[in-house]
Amino acid sequence: MLARTAALLVSATASLGCATMSDVIAERDEGGGTARVYAAPAQVVYAEARPALLEAGAEEVREYPTHVTAETGVTLLSWGAVGALFIEPTGPFTTRVTVVVRRRVATSVFTPFDEDDVHRRLATRLSRLTPAPVPAPSVRPTARPGQPPAPAAPTPPQSFEPPPGTI
């Protein structure tokens, strides 16, 4: 009886279908996932993607030229999850990141990591690296009638040097 019940449970789970990395990529191609733009170069975001996924609960992380994939195995509360973090530069110092996470079995209640958690951890890691913006001067000198205009206040250079060993 126990063997019959176990076989029924396994066949029922198998018939539900399991999410794979192909499903994650297809969902992203269809416009799925959660996208955010970060004020950091793509190389820096790419370097911080792996640690952010590991902090979020991913067990196996693989890096590819345009994205980073993550997987978790079966636990007591979950059948696991698969996900990917897609990295697209939108400018020299801005990067669009789309995170897609799917439960391996759609009926699982718990998931080891989710899209918002990955974004939150990535944003925290990037905020530690990105320099704080320099505020613009609040008062600008004005010219008196009959005098040439005052020169504009110099703006500090906005360059970004990533920490050694992150690229």
Secondary structure, DSSP 8 states (H G I E B T S, - for coil): -HHHHHHHHHHHHHHH-B--HHHHHHHHHTT-SEEEEESS-HHHHHHHHHHHHHHHT-SEEEE-SSEEEEE----SS---EEEEEEEEEEETTEEEEEEEEEESBTT-S--S--HHHHHHHHHHHHHHHS-------S------TTS----------------TT--
